[in-house]
Amino acid sequence: MDNLLLPRLTVFVTCDQAYREAGGSLGLTGVRGRYRRSDRAQLLGGLPVVTVWTGAIGTFRQSLLLLDADGTILAEEVRQFDVLQTKERRLLQTRIPFAAKPGTYQLVAEIDGYRLSEQTITVD
């Protein structure tokens, strides 16, 4: 993707659902960074991640990586998307395969190979 500008990552969160509210604002439900063993059934379909990108025009490649405590990549979800206007907020909802074993994990967001953000996910 030969873009001169990369979009800004304005939202990067694990949550159950994201939706647009009246007036265009973003609604999020079930936002969390810690999961309990009782939540494992909810994670069978994967770890739900929401990202929102804005501020550039073009075609981009988002990579979401799930790393264990040693930095080993456990899962990666890659998705190509288009942003048509600089003011457009491009919402992506992704599920990353996740075994949900007890431990601490790093969730990483990259755009076109540039690492932009990380967050810690804990399973008790």
GUVO-140448 format. One line per 5 residues: their letters; for each residue x, y, z of N, C-alpha, C, O. Coordinates in pm, 1 decimal, padded with zeros to 6 digits. Layout:
<sites>
a> X:Y:Z:X:Y:Z:X:Y:Z:X:Y:Z | ...
</sites>
This chain:
<sites>
mdnll> 00083.6:-00115.3:00000.0:00000.0:00000.0:00000.0:00090.0:00124.0:00000.0:00152.8:00153.9:00101.6 | 00097.0:00194.1:-00108.2:00185.7:00309.2:-00122.3:00112.8:00437.7:-00087.5:00090.2:00521.9:-00174.4 | 00076.4:00453.4:00037.5:00006.7:00572.5:00082.9:00107.0:00667.5:00146.7:00196.6:00624.5:00219.2 | 00091.6:00797.1:00119.3:00180.6:00895.3:00179.8:00145.8:00918.5:00325.9:00234.1:00944.8:00407.5 | 00019.7:00909.1:00358.8:-00026.0:00926.0:00496.4:-00088.7:00796.9:00544.5:-00160.0:00729.9:00469.8
lprlt> -00062.3:00762.5:00667.8:-00129.4:00648.2:00728.3:-00245.2:00699.1:00811.8:-00236.7:00807.7:00869.2 | -00353.2:00622.8:00819.6:-00465.0:00667.8:00903.2:-00427.7:00661.5:01050.6:-00337.7:00587.8:01090.6 | -00498.7:00740.2:01130.4:-00481.0:00739.2:01275.4:-00569.9:00632.8:01335.7:-00684.4:00614.8:01294.2 | -00516.9:00563.2:01432.8:-00594.3:00465.7:01509.0:-00659.8:00540.7:01624.3:-00591.5:00581.0:01718.5 | -00792.1:00560.0:01618.0:-00861.3:00639.0:01720.3:-00930.3:00552.0:01824.1:-00956.8:00598.5:01934.9
vfvtc> -00960.0:00426.4:01790.7:-01019.7:00332.5:01885.3:-00951.5:00197.8:01866.6:-00938.2:00149.5:01754.2 | -00908.1:00136.8:01977.6:-00846.8:00004.2:01976.6:-00885.5:-00060.3:02108.1:-00825.0:-00031.0:02211.3 | -00985.2:-00147.6:02106.3:-01042.0:-00198.1:02230.2:-01099.5:-00338.5:02209.9:-01147.0:-00372.6:02101.6 | -01094.4:-00418.7:02315.8:-01166.1:-00545.9:02312.8:-01303.4:-00519.8:02373.9:-01313.6:-00466.9:02484.6 | -01407.2:-00556.5:02302.5:-01543.7:-00535.8:02351.1:-01637.3:-00632.9:02280.9:-01603.1:-00690.9:02177.9
dqayr> -01755.8:-00649.5:02338.2:-01851.9:-00743.8:02282.9:-01915.4:-00693.9:02153.8:-01943.1:-00772.8:02063.5 | -01938.8:-00562.3:02144.5:-02007.7:-00509.5:02026.7:-01979.2:-00360.9:02010.2:-01961.4:-00288.3:02108.0 | -01975.2:-00316.9:01884.6:-01964.0:-00175.0:01851.3:-02077.7:-00141.0:01755.5:-02115.8:-00222.2:01671.1 | -02130.7:-00021.4:01769.4:-02242.2:00019.8:01682.9:-02241.3:00171.4:01670.5:-02187.1:00242.5:01755.2 | -02302.4:00218.7:01563.4:-02315.8:00362.8:01540.9:-02445.3:00410.1:01606.5:-02551.0:00350.1:01587.5
eaggs> -02436.1:00517.4:01683.3:-02552.8:00576.1:01746.7:-02606.1:00687.7:01658.4:-02539.8:00730.4:01563.8 | -02725.8:00734.5:01689.7:-02782.5:00848.5:01617.2:-02685.4:00965.0:01627.0:-02630.2:00991.4:01733.8 | -02664.8:01033.6:01518.2:-02570.1:01144.5:01516.5:-02429.0:01102.3:01480.1:-02340.2:01186.7:01468.3 | -02406.9:00970.8:01462.0:-02277.5:00922.3:01415.4:-02177.8:00884.7:01522.7:-02068.4:00838.6:01490.1 | -02211.6:00902.7:01651.0:-02115.8:00864.5:01754.7:-02107.1:00712.5:01764.4:-02195.4:00640.5:01717.8
lgltg> -02000.1:00666.0:01825.0:-01972.9:00523.2:01835.0:-02014.8:00472.4:01972.4:-01977.8:00530.9:02074.3 | -02091.4:00364.3:01975.6:-02129.9:00300.1:02100.2:-02055.9:00168.2:02115.3:-02041.0:00093.5:02018.6 | -02009.6:00139.6:02235.9:-01937.0:00015.2:02264.5:-02002.3:-00052.1:02384.8:-02037.7:00014.7:02481.9 | -02018.2:-00184.1:02378.5:-02069.5:-00258.3:02493.6:-01970.4:-00367.9:02531.0:-01902.3:-00423.3:02444.7 | -01963.0:-00398.3:02658.6:-01877.2:-00506.3:02706.3:-01729.3:-00479.9:02691.2:-01653.9:-00571.7:02659.1
vrgry> -01684.8:-00355.7:02713.5:-01543.1:-00320.9:02702.0:-01468.1:-00380.0:02821.3:-01508.8:-00362.5:02936.1 | -01357.6:-00450.5:02792.7:-01278.7:-00507.1:02902.5:-01139.8:-00548.7:02854.9:-01115.2:-00565.2:02735.4 | -01052.1:-00564.8:02949.3:-00917.0:-00612.6:02922.5:-00884.0:-00732.3:03008.9:-00775.6:-00789.7:02998.5 | -00978.1:-00770.0:03094.5:-00958.9:-00885.1:03183.0:-01077.8:-00979.1:03164.6:-01193.5:-00937.2:03165.5 | -01045.5:-01107.4:03147.9:-01148.4:-01210.2:03133.2:-01131.4:-01313.5:03243.2:-01019.5:-01341.5:03286.2
rrsdr> -01239.9:-01368.8:03287.6:-01237.0:-01473.8:03389.0:-01265.7:-01607.7:03321.8:-01314.1:-01612.4:03208.7 | -01236.1:-01714.1:03391.1:-01262.4:-01847.7:03334.7:-01408.4:-01863.4:03294.2:-01439.2:-01931.7:03196.5 | -01497.8:-01800.5:03368.9:-01640.7:-01810.1:03336.2:-01673.8:-01740.6:03203.8:-01779.4:-01766.1:03146.0 | -01585.2:-01653.4:03155.1:-01605.9:-01583.6:03027.3:-01557.7:-01665.2:02908.0:-01578.6:-01625.0:02793.5 | -01494.1:-01778.3:02932.7:-01431.8:-01854.0:02823.6:-01531.5:-01894.2:02716.3:-01495.9:-01898.8:02598.6
aqllg> -01654.9:-01923.3:02753.5:-01755.2:-01961.6:02653.3:-01780.3:-01847.2:02554.8:-01804.8:-01871.6:02436.7 | -01774.4:-01722.3:02602.9:-01792.8:-01606.2:02515.7:-01678.5:-01591.4:02416.1:-01695.9:-01531.4:02310.0 | -01562.9:-01645.0:02449.2:-01444.4:-01629.4:02365.0:-01424.5:-01743.8:02266.3:-01325.7:-01745.6:02192.9 | -01518.3:-01840.3:02263.7:-01503.5:-01953.7:02172.0:-01495.1:-01908.9:02026.3:-01425.0:-01970.6:01946.1 | -01565.3:-01803.3:01992.6:-01560.3:-01751.1:01856.0:-01441.9:-01660.7:01831.9:-01424.3:-01611.0:01720.7
glpvv> -01359.9:-01637.9:01933.5:-01243.2:-01552.3:01920.8:-01253.2:-01429.9:02008.9:-01360.2:-01397.1:02060.2 | -01140.9:-01362.6:02026.2:-01133.5:-01240.6:02104.9:-01189.4:-01126.0:02021.1:-01135.4:-01096.8:01914.4 | -01297.2:-01059.5:02066.8:-01357.0:-00952.2:01985.8:-01278.8:-00821.7:01999.5:-01258.4:-00772.5:02110.5 | -01235.3:-00766.3:01887.1:-01155.4:-00643.9:01885.5:-01220.4:-00543.1:01791.2:-01264.2:-00578.0:01681.6 | -01225.9:-00418.7:01835.2:-01278.7:-00310.3:01752.9:-01167.7:-00208.5:01730.0:-01098.9:-00167.6:01823.6
tvwtg> -01151.6:-00168.5:01604.7:-01059.4:-00060.1:01570.2:-01135.7:00041.7:01487.1:-01228.3:00007.5:01413.6 | -01095.3:00167.0:01500.1:-01150.0:00274.3:01417.0:-01032.3:00353.3:01362.9:-00944.7:00396.4:01438.0 | -01031.4:00371.9:01230.2:-00923.4:00442.3:01160.7:-00979.7:00566.0:01092.8:-01093.0:00564.0:01044.8 | -00901.5:00674.6:01088.2:-00943.8:00797.3:01022.4:-00821.6:00879.8:00983.0:-00710.2:00851.9:01027.3 | -00843.2:00981.9:00899.1:-00738.7:01079.9:00872.8:-00653.0:01057.7:00749.9:-00557.1:01132.1:00729.5
aigtf> -00683.1:00958.7:00666.9:-00605.8:00936.8:00544.0:-00696.6:00871.9:00441.2:-00797.5:00810.6:00476.1 | -00661.0:00885.3:00315.6:-00737.4:00825.4:00206.2:-00651.6:00717.3:00143.0:-00532.5:00737.5:00119.6 | -00712.5:00601.4:00115.2:-00639.3:00495.2:00047.6:-00683.5:00357.6:00091.1:-00784.1:00341.1:00160.1 | -00606.5:00259.6:00049.3:-00627.9:00120.6:00086.9:-00517.3:00082.9:00184.6:-00399.5:00107.6:00159.3 | -00556.5:00023.1:00295.8:-00461.7:-00006.7:00402.6:-00476.3:-00151.4:00447.3:-00576.4:-00217.0:00418.5
rqsll> -00374.2:-00200.3:00518.5:-00375.7:-00337.5:00570.9:-00357.6:-00332.2:00722.0:-00252.3:-00293.5:00772.7 | -00462.9:-00372.1:00792.5:-00458.6:-00379.3:00938.6:-00415.6:-00519.4:00978.9:-00466.8:-00618.1:00926.0 | -00321.9:-00528.2:01072.2:-00283.0:-00656.0:01131.8:-00306.7:-00646.9:01281.4:-00261.2:-00553.0:01346.6 | -00377.2:-00743.9:01334.9:-00394.0:-00756.3:01478.7:-00321.0:-00882.6:01521.1:-00348.1:-00991.0:01469.5 | -00229.0:-00868.5:01614.4:-00147.4:-00980.0:01661.0:-00179.2:-01008.7:01807.0:-00196.5:-00916.8:01887.1
lldad> -00186.5:-01136.4:01840.6:-00201.0:-01177.6:01979.3:-00073.0:-01249.3:02018.9:-00037.5:-01351.1:01959.6 | -00002.9:-01195.7:02120.0:00126.2:-01248.5:02162.6:00114.9:-01305.0:02303.7:00038.0:-01254.8:02385.7 | 00191.9:-01409.7:02330.9:00196.9:-01460.2:02468.5:00300.3:-01378.9:02547.0:00359.6:-01285.1:02493.7 | 00321.3:-01415.4:02673.4:00412.2:-01339.8:02760.4:00555.9:-01338.9:02708.2:00632.3:-01247.9:02740.5 | 00594.3:-01439.6:02627.4:00729.3:-01446.5:02571.1:00742.8:-01371.7:02439.3:00852.4:-01364.4:02383.7
gtila> 00632.4:-01315.6:02387.8:00635.5:-01244.4:02260.9:00610.9:-01331.9:02139.5:00623.4:-01285.7:02026.1 | 00576.0:-01457.9:02162.0:00544.7:-01548.6:02051.1:00407.0:-01515.4:01994.9:00311.5:-01496.6:02070.3 | 00396.9:-01508.3:01862.8:00268.6:-01479.4:01799.5:00179.8:-01603.4:01808.1:00213.9:-01709.2:01755.3 | 00065.2:-01588.8:01875.5:-00031.0:-01697.5:01888.6:-00136.2:-01692.7:01778.6:-00185.3:-01796.3:01733.9 | -00170.3:-01571.5:01735.2:-00270.7:-01554.5:01630.5:-00248.7:-01421.0:01562.1:-00198.3:-01326.2:01622.2
eevrq> -00287.3:-01415.1:01435.1:-00280.1:-01290.7:01359.0:-00400.2:-01283.7:01266.4:-00432.1:-01379.7:01196.3 | -00465.5:-01169.9:01267.3:-00576.3:-01144.6:01175.9:-00539.5:-01025.1:01090.2:-00512.8:-00916.8:01142.2 | -00537.9:-01044.3:00959.0:-00501.4:-00938.0:00865.7:-00625.1:-00902.7:00784.0:-00699.0:-00989.9:00738.4 | -00645.2:-00773.7:00767.1:-00763.1:-00727.9:00694.7:-00728.1:-00604.4:00613.5:-00667.7:-00510.3:00665.0 | -00765.5:-00605.0:00489.0:-00746.0:-00488.8:00402.6:-00874.1:-00407.1:00403.0:-00983.9:-00462.9:00401.5
fdvlq> -00860.3:-00274.1:00405.0:-00978.0:-00188.4:00406.5:-00948.6:-00058.1:00333.9:-00832.9:-00019.9:00316.7 | -01054.8:00009.4:00291.6:-01044.6:00136.7:00220.9:-01097.7:00249.3:00307.9:-01196.4:00233.0:00379.7 | -01031.2:00363.6:00300.4:-01082.3:00487.1:00358.1:-01097.0:00583.1:00240.9:-00999.8:00611.8:00171.1 | -01219.0:00633.1:00219.3:-01248.2:00712.7:00101.4:-01238.0:00863.2:00124.6:-01220.6:00939.4:00029.5 | -01248.7:00906.7:00251.2:-01240.0:01048.8:00284.4:-01159.5:01063.8:00413.2:-01164.3:00976.9:00500.3
tkerr> -01085.7:01173.9:00425.1:-01002.6:01191.6:00544.4:-01085.5:01201.7:00672.1:-01036.7:01166.6:00779.5 | -01208.3:01248.3:00662.9:-01292.7:01261.3:00782.6:-01373.7:01135.0:00810.4:-01442.5:01127.3:00912.2 | -01366.6:01036.8:00722.1:-01438.7:00911.6:00743.7:-01379.4:00835.8:00861.3:-01257.4:00829.1:00875.9 | -01464.3:00779.1:00944.4:-01419.2:00692.8:01053.9:-01449.7:00549.4:01012.9:-01565.7:00508.5:01010.6 | -01346.5:00473.6:00980.8:-01363.3:00335.8:00932.0:-01360.9:00241.5:01050.2:-01258.0:00225.0:01115.6
llqtr> -01474.9:00179.6:01077.7:-01492.4:00087.8:01190.5:-01470.8:-00055.4:01143.3:-01534.2:-00100.1:01047.7 | -01380.7:-00127.4:01210.7:-01356.3:-00268.6:01180.2:-01380.0:-00350.5:01306.9:-01325.8:-00319.3:01413.0 | -01460.5:-00454.4:01295.2:-01482.0:-00547.7:01405.3:-01420.9:-00680.5:01364.4:-01452.0:-00733.7:01257.9 | -01334.3:-00733.7:01448.8:-01256.9:-00852.8:01417.0:-01263.2:-00950.0:01533.8:-01272.1:-00908.5:01649.3 | -01258.7:-01078.2:01504.1:-01245.4:-01181.2:01608.7:-01115.4:-01255.4:01583.7:-01094.1:-01312.9:01476.9
ipfaa> -01028.1:-01253.1:01685.4:-00898.6:-01319.2:01675.8:-00908.7:-01455.0:01744.9:-00954.2:-01461.8:01859.0 | -00867.7:-01562.7:01679.0:-00869.7:-01693.9:01744.9:-00795.0:-01687.6:01878.3:-00684.2:-01634.6:01886.6 | -00857.5:-01742.6:01982.1:-00802.9:-01725.9:02117.0:-00844.4:-01844.3:02202.7:-00963.5:-01870.5:02219.4 | -00745.4:-01916.6:02257.7:-00774.2:-02034.1:02340.7:-00819.7:-01994.9:02480.8:-00876.3:-02077.9:02551.9 | -00796.5:-01872.2:02521.4:-00839.6:-01818.9:02651.0:-00788.4:-01899.6:02769.5:-00860.7:-01921.6:02866.6
kpgty> -00664.7:-01942.9:02760.9:-00601.6:-02008.8:02875.6:-00557.8:-01901.3:02974.8:-00526.6:-01789.4:02934.0 | -00554.8:-01933.1:03104.5:-00510.5:-01833.1:03201.6:-00371.2:-01779.5:03166.9:-00281.5:-01855.6:03130.8 | -00355.1:-01649.1:03178.4:-00227.4:-01585.9:03149.2:-00244.0:-01442.2:03107.0:-00354.5:-01388.1:03106.1 | -00131.8:-01380.8:03071.6:-00129.2:-01242.7:03024.8:-00085.4:-01242.2:02879.0:00009.8:-01310.9:02841.9 | -00154.3:-01165.4:02797.6:-00130.8:-01159.8:02653.6:-00116.9:-01014.9:02610.1:-00168.7:-00924.5:02675.7
qlvae> -00047.1:-00993.0:02499.7:-00037.1:-00861.1:02438.9:-00117.0:-00863.1:02309.4:-00102.4:-00953.7:02227.3 | -00200.4:-00763.7:02292.6:-00274.5:-00744.1:02169.0:-00211.7:-00624.3:02098.9:-00200.1:-00517.0:02158.1 | -00171.2:-00641.7:01973.4:-00095.5:-00540.5:01899.9:-00172.2:-00502.0:01773.8:-00224.3:-00588.3:01703.1 | -00178.8:-00371.8:01746.3:-00239.7:-00321.5:01622.7:-00130.9:-00263.5:01533.6:-00051.0:-00180.6:01577.2 | -00128.7:-00307.8:01408.5:-00035.0:-00256.3:01308.5:-00113.6:-00209.1:01187.3:-00222.0:-00259.6:01158.1
idgyr> -00056.9:-00110.6:01116.9:-00114.2:-00066.6:00989.4:-00000.9:-00062.8:00888.2:00099.8:00004.9:00908.7 | -00018.1:-00135.0:00780.5:00082.4:-00143.1:00673.7:00221.9:-00171.8:00729.1:00320.7:-00116.9:00680.3 | 00230.2:-00258.2:00831.6:00358.1:-00299.2:00887.2:00412.5:-00210.9:00998.5:00517.3:-00242.1:01055.0 | 00344.7:-00101.9:01031.6:00387.9:-00013.4:01139.8:00310.1:-00045.4:01266.7:00187.0:-00041.8:01266.9 | 00380.4:-00076.4:01373.1:00316.4:-00106.9:01501.6:00272.1:00024.2:01564.9:00353.3:00113.6:01589.0
lseqt> 00140.7:00034.8:01592.0:00086.6:00159.5:01644.1:00042.6:00154.3:01789.1:00052.2:00254.4:01860.2 | -00005.0:00040.6:01833.7:-00059.5:00037.1:01968.9:-00055.6:-00104.6:02023.2:-00059.8:-00201.9:01947.9 | -00047.6:-00114.4:02156.1:-00050.5:-00243.5:02224.8:-00139.1:-00231.3:02347.3:-00152.2:-00123.7:02405.7 | -00199.0:-00341.3:02384.8:-00271.3:-00345.0:02511.2:-00259.0:-00484.2:02571.9:-00237.6:-00582.8:02501.4 | -00272.7:-00490.2:02702.6:-00259.1:-00615.2:02774.3:-00397.8:-00676.4:02797.2:-00492.2:-00607.7:02836.1
itvd> -00407.3:-00807.2:02772.1:-00529.3:-00883.6:02797.3:-00493.4:-00989.1:02901.3:-00393.4:-01059.4:02887.2 | -00574.1:-00999.8:03004.1:-00549.0:-01096.2:03110.8:-00664.8:-01195.0:03120.1:-00781.5:-01156.4:03113.9 | -00631.1:-01322.5:03134.9:-00730.9:-01425.6:03160.4:-00696.1:-01487.1:03294.6:-00588.0:-01543.4:03311.7 | -00788.1:-01476.4:03390.1:-00766.5:-01531.2:03525.2:-00806.3:-01677.2:03530.3:-00795.3:-01740.6:03635.3
</sites>
